[in-house]
Amino acid sequence: MRWIVLVLPLCLLTVPAAAAEGDRKLNVVFILADDLGWGEVGAFGQERIPTPNLDRLAREGMRFTRHYSGAPVCAPSRCVLMTGKHLGHAEVRGNQQAKLKFPQFTEGQYPLSQQALSWPMLLKKAGYATGAMGKWGLGPVGSTGEPNRKGFDLFFGYNCQSVAHSYFPPHLWRNRERFVLNDPPIPGHLKKPEGEVKLEDYQGKQYAPKLMIAEAEKFIAAHAGGPFLLYLPFIEPHVSMQPPAESVNRFPKEWDTEVYRGENGYLPHPRPRAAYAAMISDLDSYVGRVLTALDLAGVSGRTLVVFSSDNGTTHDRPANPKLHVGGADPKFFNSTRDLRGFKGSVYEGGIRVPMIAKLPGKIMAGTVNETPGYFADWFPTLCDATGIEKPEGLDGESLWPALTDGTTHARTRPMVWVFPEYQGQVAVQIGDLKAVRTGLKTKKPGAWEVYDLVKDRGETKDIAGENATFIKEVESVLRREVDNNDVFPLTIPGINDSKS
């Protein structure tokens, strides 16, 4: 009998562990806070509210100090984030309810179109498992903008921003299935002009945030083999203020000298300052649970974690000038530090947001980066991070070089905000200079204002009179970069008058 001996190369029989690990695709976790101010995180200067997990993320990653949201309010900011189109090109430029244009829907916001391309769609096409837990706001269930049609295998959370005003809502959505939570639910808006305000009067049976973070932990465990994308648009600290009593009681009783009765909207609360701090503290705890879940799954080393906020902290209302919308008190917490404006404004306090990114071995730990960037940049950045080819027509530019080499980069493209709400506003940032116009939907639109954000990030000194050439450059940018949008129209004097 003759024997045939096959000698196989060793490389066909064994694969070195390091090589196998290196061949695995990068996971992505993108965490988005709701109405979190630039100064409401310890790593960005917050002194009253402890945020140990976000501070850990900053120690283990990179903190960007000149990062901006896509818009000063929820839906358009998320549209810019998902599509890589700034507000001059974005389909969604305001918080319009879907039912105004599509009466068949009873909840949800104006939807992204079928043609709108999102980066989760590209990651899914590339073989990623894709999940989202939190608040959507870009199209009702059954519309062209629902999460399942924009790249997510699994969505669990609030489809509608208005439903998300309550932390004890009637339902959440699991993909296209209504997931009943509270019967009866707790409404997100009530007033109590007289009598005792009790925390327990505004608490229901099932607290939605606890369910959403638990779902996120399950997703990480289930997809540890990767690759996966996990998008976590949490609802904290957007009012109403309904955190559990145990969270509120962690903060000093001396903080609150008067109750909030709902006069500035949303729900009353006996301890509004403690409640607001509790929401941010709870948000921080969710970040900690995500980081722990990544560690337990053994995937922290190959997971890019990004944290930011959709816009600045909430603005004031005249009914109670001591407090802001929903009873929040940004002055007490120094929520914007020295920045001007709040949510709903294209001044820095409305759009400059905290941003932290972590990726061991790629992003240098404990670093601070002053590269100017905004939500339109995340589409090309995540394409570069995951090795996916970038589509044509994106407005942002990749932050990946700044993230991975640790140095501050100059932008080659202007940053643009065209915001038709809150009386109509527009802003353009080129280099260190930023131009702003407000009141565009009033009888007397404001003139151009110009600020040097390096010398004057608080926007206290208008230097428009010294920068006529810059204003002409800004106007040229707007003529080139602003498309008509019949759903969210805005006339910019001297720019698109003839097209409106």
C-alpha positions in Angstrom: 0.0 0.0 0.0 1.3 3.4 -0.9 0.6 6.4 1.3 0.3 9.9 0.0 1.4 12.5 2.5 0.0 16.0 2.2 2.1 18.7 3.7 0.0 21.8 4.2 1.4 25.2 4.9 1.1 26.1 8.6 -0.7 29.3 7.7 -3.7 27.2 6.4 -3.9 25.4 9.7 -3.6 28.2 12.3 -4.4 31.9 12.4 -2.5 34.0 14.8 -4.8 35.6 17.4 -3.5 39.1 16.7 -4.1 38.8 12.9 -7.6 37.4 13.4 -8.4 40.3 15.8 -7.0 42.8 13.3 -9.1 41.5 10.5 -12.3 42.1 12.4 -14.3 45.2 11.5 -14.7 48.2 13.8 -17.9 48.4 15.9 -19.5 51.8 16.3 -21.5 53.1 19.3 -22.9 56.6 18.9 -24.5 58.1 22.0 -26.6 61.2 21.7 -27.9 63.3 24.6 -31.0 65.4 24.3 -30.7 69.2 25.1 -27.4 68.7 27.0 -25.5 72.0 27.4 -21.9 72.4 26.5 -21.0 72.9 30.1 -23.1 70.2 31.7 -20.4 67.5 31.7 -17.6 67.4 34.2 -14.9 67.1 31.5 -16.3 70.4 30.0 -16.4 72.3 33.2 -19.5 71.2 35.1 -18.9 71.6 38.9 -22.3 70.7 40.5 -23.3 67.5 38.7 -20.9 64.6 38.9 -20.5 62.8 35.5 -17.8 60.1 36.3 -18.5 57.9 33.3 -18.4 60.7 30.8 -15.3 61.9 32.5 -13.8 58.4 32.2 -14.7 58.5 28.5 -12.8 61.7 28.2 -9.8 60.3 30.0 -9.7 57.3 27.8 -10.5 59.2 24.6 -10.4 62.6 23.0 -12.5 65.7 23.9 -13.4 68.1 21.2 -14.0 71.7 22.4 -15.2 73.2 19.1 -17.9 70.7 18.1 -21.3 71.7 16.9 -24.7 70.1 16.4 -26.5 70.1 13.1 -29.2 72.5 14.3 -30.4 74.3 17.5 -33.4 71.8 17.9 -34.0 68.1 17.8 -35.3 66.8 14.4 -33.2 68.9 12.0 -30.1 68.3 14.1 -30.7 64.5 13.8 -31.3 64.9 10.1 -27.9 66.5 9.6 -26.3 63.8 11.7 -27.9 60.9 9.8 -27.6 62.3 6.2 -24.4 64.3 6.2 -26.3 67.3 4.7 -26.1 70.7 6.5 -29.2 72.8 7.0 -28.8 74.5 3.6 -29.4 71.1 1.9 -31.1 69.0 4.6 -34.7 67.8 4.0 -35.7 68.3 7.6 -35.0 71.8 8.9 -37.4 72.1 11.8 -39.6 70.2 14.3 -42.7 69.9 12.2 -45.2 67.3 13.0 -45.8 64.7 10.3 -49.6 65.0 10.5 -49.5 68.6 9.1 -48.5 67.2 5.7 -49.5 63.5 6.1 -52.8 63.3 7.9 -52.7 59.5 8.0 -50.1 59.7 10.9 -51.1 60.5 14.4 -47.6 60.8 15.8 -44.1 61.4 14.6 -42.2 64.2 12.8 -41.9 65.1 9.1 -40.2 62.1 7.5 -37.0 61.7 5.6 -37.7 60.8 2.0 -37.2 57.4 0.4 -34.2 58.9 -1.4 -32.4 60.2 1.7 -29.3 58.2 2.3 -28.1 57.6 5.9 -24.8 56.2 7.1 -26.5 53.4 9.1 -27.9 52.3 5.7 -24.3 52.0 4.4 -23.1 50.1 7.5 -26.0 47.7 7.2 -25.2 47.1 3.6 -21.6 46.4 4.6 -22.7 43.6 6.9 -23.2 45.4 10.2 -25.9 44.5 12.6 -27.6 47.8 13.3 -29.6 48.8 16.4 -31.0 52.0 17.8 -32.6 52.6 21.2 -33.9 56.0 22.1 -35.7 58.9 20.3 -36.0 58.9 16.5 -37.9 62.0 15.3 -37.3 61.6 11.6 -40.5 59.9 10.4 -43.5 58.0 11.8 -43.8 54.2 11.7 -45.0 53.4 8.2 -43.4 56.4 6.6 -40.4 56.7 4.3 -38.4 58.0 7.3 -39.1 55.2 9.8 -35.9 53.8 11.4 -36.2 50.4 9.7 -36.1 52.1 6.3 -33.1 54.2 7.3 -30.7 51.4 8.1 -31.7 49.9 11.5 -32.4 46.2 11.9 -33.8 46.9 15.4 -35.3 50.1 16.7 -36.6 50.2 20.3 -37.8 53.5 21.7 -39.8 56.7 21.0 -40.6 57.3 17.4 -42.1 60.7 18.1 -40.5 63.6 19.9 -43.8 64.7 21.4 -44.4 61.3 23.0 -40.9 61.6 24.4 -41.9 64.6 26.5 -43.1 62.0 29.1 -40.7 59.4 30.6 -43.8 57.3 31.4 -45.4 57.2 28.0 -48.3 55.1 26.7 -46.0 53.1 24.5 -42.6 52.7 22.8 -42.0 51.1 19.4 -40.1 47.9 18.7 -39.6 48.3 15.0 -43.2 48.5 13.6 -44.8 47.0 16.7 -46.4 49.3 19.4 -45.0 48.2 22.8 -47.5 49.2 25.5 -45.9 50.6 28.7 -48.2 52.6 30.9 -52.0 52.5 31.1 -52.8 55.1 32.1 -49.7 57.0 30.9 -48.3 60.2 32.5 -48.8 63.2 30.2 -45.8 65.3 29.6 -47.6 68.6 30.2 -49.6 69.7 33.3 -49.7 72.7 35.6 -50.4 72.9 39.3 -51.0 76.6 40.1 -51.9 75.8 43.8 -51.4 73.1 46.4 -48.6 70.7 47.2 -46.4 69.5 44.3 -45.5 65.9 44.8 -42.9 64.0 42.8 -44.9 60.7 43.0 -47.9 62.4 41.3 -46.0 62.4 38.0 -44.5 58.9 38.2 -45.9 55.9 36.3 -45.3 52.2 36.3 -42.8 51.7 33.6 -39.9 54.2 33.2 -38.9 54.2 29.5 -35.2 55.0 29.9 -34.6 51.8 32.0 -36.1 49.7 29.3 -34.0 51.3 26.5 -30.7 51.0 28.2 -31.4 47.4 29.1 -32.2 46.8 25.4 -28.8 48.4 24.4 -27.0 46.1 26.8 -28.7 43.0 25.2 -27.8 44.2 21.8 -24.1 44.5 22.6 -24.1 41.0 24.2 -25.9 39.5 21.2 -23.7 41.0 18.6 -20.3 40.7 20.3 -19.0 38.8 17.3 -19.5 42.0 15.3 -19.5 44.1 13.4 -22.3 46.2 14.9 -23.6 49.7 14.9 -25.4 50.9 18.1 -27.1 54.3 17.9 -28.3 55.5 21.3 -30.2 58.8 21.2 -31.1 58.9 24.9 -33.9 61.4 26.0 -32.1 62.9 29.0 -32.0 65.7 30.0 -34.9 66.9 27.8 -37.8 67.9 30.0 -40.3 66.8 31.5 -38.3 66.2 34.6 -39.4 62.8 35.9 -36.3 60.9 37.1 -36.9 58.4 39.9 -37.0 59.6 43.5 -33.8 57.8 44.3 -31.9 59.7 41.6 -33.4 63.1 42.8 -32.5 62.3 46.4 -28.8 62.1 45.6 -28.7 65.9 45.4 -28.8 68.5 48.2 -32.2 69.6 49.4 -30.8 73.0 50.0 -30.5 73.6 46.2 -34.3 74.0 45.8 -35.8 77.0 47.5 -39.1 76.9 45.6 -41.2 74.4 43.6 -41.8 74.4 39.9 -45.5 74.5 39.0 -45.4 73.9 35.3 -45.7 77.6 34.4 -43.0 77.3 31.8 -44.4 74.2 30.3 -44.0 70.4 30.9 -44.6 69.0 34.4 -44.4 70.5 37.9 -41.7 69.3 40.2 -41.1 69.9 43.9 -37.3 70.0 43.5 -36.5 71.2 40.0 -32.8 71.7 40.4 -32.2 68.3 41.9 -34.4 66.7 39.3 -32.5 68.3 36.4 -29.2 67.2 38.0 -30.6 63.7 38.4 -31.5 63.4 34.7 -27.9 64.2 33.7 -26.6 61.9 36.4 -28.8 59.1 35.1 -27.6 59.8 31.5 -24.0 59.5 32.7 -24.9 56.1 34.3 -26.2 54.9 31.0 -22.9 55.7 29.4 -21.2 53.7 32.2 -23.5 50.8 31.5 -22.6 50.9 27.8 -18.9 51.0 28.5 -19.3 48.1 31.0 -21.3 46.1 28.4 -18.6 46.6 25.9 -16.0 45.4 28.4 -18.0 42.3 29.3 -18.5 41.5 25.7 -14.7 41.8 25.1 -15.1 44.3 22.3 -14.0 47.6 23.9 -10.7 47.4 22.0 -12.3 47.5 18.6 -15.3 49.7 19.3 -15.4 53.4 18.4 -17.6 55.2 21.0 -18.8 58.7 20.3 -20.8 60.9 22.7 -22.4 64.3 21.9 -25.7 66.2 22.2 -28.3 67.3 19.7 -28.3 70.9 20.7 -27.7 73.2 23.7 -29.6 73.4 27.0 -33.2 74.6 27.0 -34.1 78.3 26.8 -36.0 80.7 29.0 -39.7 81.5 29.1 -41.4 84.7 30.4 -44.0 83.0 32.6 -41.3 82.3 35.2 -38.1 84.3 34.4 -36.2 82.6 37.2 -36.4 79.2 35.4 -36.2 78.0 31.8 -38.5 75.7 29.9 -39.8 72.8 32.0 -38.3 74.2 35.2 -34.7 73.8 34.2 -32.2 76.3 35.7 -29.1 76.6 33.4 -27.9 79.6 35.3 -27.6 77.6 38.5 -25.6 74.9 36.8 -23.7 77.3 34.5 -24.9 75.0 31.7 -23.4 77.0 28.8 -20.5 78.5 30.8 -19.7 81.7 28.9 -21.5 80.9 25.7 -24.3 83.1 24.4 -27.8 81.7 23.8 -29.6 78.5 24.4 -31.5 75.8 22.5 -33.3 77.3 19.5 -30.5 79.8 18.8 -27.6 79.7 16.3 -25.4 81.5 18.8 -22.8 79.3 20.4 -25.0 78.2 23.4 -27.5 76.7 21.1 -25.2 74.7 18.8 -21.8 74.2 20.5 -22.1 70.8 22.2 -19.8 68.4 24.1 -18.2 65.7 22.0 -16.0 62.9 23.2 -14.6 60.0 21.1 -12.8 56.8 22.3 -11.1 54.1 20.3 -8.1 52.3 22.1 -5.0 52.2 19.9 -6.3 54.7 17.4 -7.5 57.7 19.4 -4.9 59.0 21.9 -6.3 58.9 25.5 -6.7 62.0 27.5 -6.3 64.5 24.7 -8.1 67.7 23.8 -8.7 68.7 20.2 -9.8 72.1 18.9 -10.6 71.1 15.4 -13.9 72.8 14.4 -16.5 70.2 13.4 -20.2 69.5 13.3 -22.8 66.8 12.8 -22.5 66.9 9.0 -19.0 65.6 9.5 -20.0 62.3 11.0 -21.1 60.6 7.8 -17.7 60.9 6.1 -15.9 60.3 9.4 -17.7 57.0 10.1 -17.1 55.9 6.5 -13.4 56.4 6.9 -13.4 54.7 10.3 -15.2 51.6 9.0 -13.5 51.5 5.5 -16.7 52.2 3.6 -16.6 54.3 0.4 -18.0 57.8 0.9 -20.9 58.7 -1.3 -20.9 61.9 -3.4 -22.7 65.0 -2.2 -21.9 65.0 1.5 -21.5 68.5 3.1 -19.2 67.4 5.9 -15.6 66.6 6.0 -14.0 63.7 7.8 -12.8 64.1 11.4 -10.9 60.8 11.2 -7.5 62.4 10.6 -7.9 64.7 13.6 -9.2 61.8 15.7 -6.3 59.5 14.8 -3.4 61.8 14.7 -4.5 63.9 17.7 -3.8 67.3 16.2 -6.0 70.2 15.5 -7.0 70.5 11.8 -8.1 73.5 9.9 -11.4 73.1 8.0 -11.6 73.3 4.2 -15.4 73.7 4.1 -17.6 76.3 5.9 -20.1 75.2 8.5 -23.7 76.2 7.6 -26.9 76.5 9.6 -30.1 77.7 7.9 -32.8 77.5 10.6 -36.4 78.7 9.7 -37.8 78.4 13.3 -37.4 80.7 16.3 -38.1 83.8 14.0 -35.7 82.5 11.3 -31.9 82.4 11.7 -28.8 81.7 9.7 -25.1 81.2 10.7 -21.9 80.5 8.8 -18.6 79.7 10.3 -15.4 79.9 8.3 -12.1 79.5 10.1 -12.3 81.5 13.4 -15.0 83.8 12.2 -18.7 83.3 12.5 -21.5 85.3 10.9 -25.0 85.4 12.3 -28.4 86.8 11.2 -31.5 86.5 13.3 -35.1 87.6 13.0 -35.4 86.7 9.3 -39.1 86.0 9.6 -39.9 89.2 11.4 -40.8 92.6 9.9 -37.3 93.9 10.7 -34.7 91.2 10.0 -31.4 91.6 11.9 -28.2 92.8 10.2 -25.2 90.6 9.9 -23.2 90.1 13.1 -19.6 88.7 13.0 -17.7 87.2 15.9 -14.1 85.9 16.4 -14.7 82.6 18.2 -11.2 82.2 19.3 -10.9 85.6 20.9 -14.6 85.9 21.9 -16.4 82.6 22.1 -19.1 84.3 24.2 -20.0 86.4 21.1 -20.0 89.6 23.1 -18.3 91.9 20.5 -19.8 92.2 17.1 -17.0 93.0 14.6 -19.2 93.1 11.5 -18.1 96.7 10.7 -14.5 95.5 10.4 -15.3 92.5 8.2 -17.2 93.6 5.1 -15.1 91.2 2.9 -15.9 88.3 5.2 -19.6 89.0 5.0 -19.5 89.0 1.2 -17.8 85.6 1.4 -20.5 84.3 3.7 -23.2 85.6 1.3 -21.4 83.8 -1.5 -21.4 80.6 0.5 -25.1 80.9 1.2 -26.0 81.5 -2.5 -24.1 78.4 -3.3 -25.1 76.2 -0.4 -28.8 76.9 0.3 -31.5 75.0 -1.6 -35.1 75.9 -1.7 -37.2 73.8 0.8 -40.9 74.3 0.5 -41.7 72.4 3.7 -39.2 74.5 5.8 -38.9 77.8 3.8 -36.7 80.6 4.9 -36.0 83.8 2.9 -32.5 85.2 3.6 -32.4 88.8 2.4 -30.1 89.3 -0.5 -29.5 85.6 -0.9 -32.6 83.7 -2.0 -35.2 86.4 -2.3 -35.8 85.6 -6.0 -36.0 81.9 -5.4 -38.6 82.0 -2.5 
